[in-house]
C-alpha cells in the first residue's frame, strides 16, 4: 500500500493480487475513488467504524469495501 491513510476523494489505481481482486479489476476496472461511508453510500449509524473505506469504480459506478489483502495500490492521487 502506498499510503496507510486513504481519504475521501483519493483516486486509486488498483491491481488484483488474489483471485477475488483480479476479478474485481477485470469486471469493474482498475480506477477507483475512495468514498465516505456515511455521506456517499448512506450508512446512517453503526457501533464501530469500518476498518476499511468504501471505494467506487470509475468504470461501472459500483461500490465495494476496500480490502488490502485483495489489491495492490499501484498509484494513489490525492484530490483537493
C-alpha positions, 0 to 999 in steps of 0.5 A, spaced: 500 500 500 502 506 498 499 510 503 496 507 510 491 513 510 486 513 504 481 519 504 475 521 501 476 523 494 483 519 493 483 516 486 486 509 486 489 505 481 488 498 483 491 491 481 488 484 483 493 480 487 488 474 489 483 471 485 477 475 488 481 482 486 483 480 479 476 479 478 474 485 481 479 489 476 477 485 470 469 486 471 469 493 474 476 496 472 482 498 475 480 506 477 477 507 483 475 513 488 475 512 495 468 514 498 465 516 505 461 511 508 456 515 511 455 521 506 456 517 499 453 510 500 448 512 506 450 508 512 446 512 517 449 509 524 453 503 526 457 501 533 464 501 530 467 504 524 469 500 518 476 498 518 476 499 511 473 505 506 468 504 501 471 505 494 467 506 487 469 504 480 470 509 475 468 504 470 461 501 472 459 506 478 459 500 483 461 500 490 465 495 494 469 495 501 476 496 500 480 490 502 488 490 502 489 483 502 485 483 495 489 489 491 495 492 490 495 500 490 499 501 484 498 509 484 494 513 489 492 521 487 490 525 492 484 530 490 483 537 493 
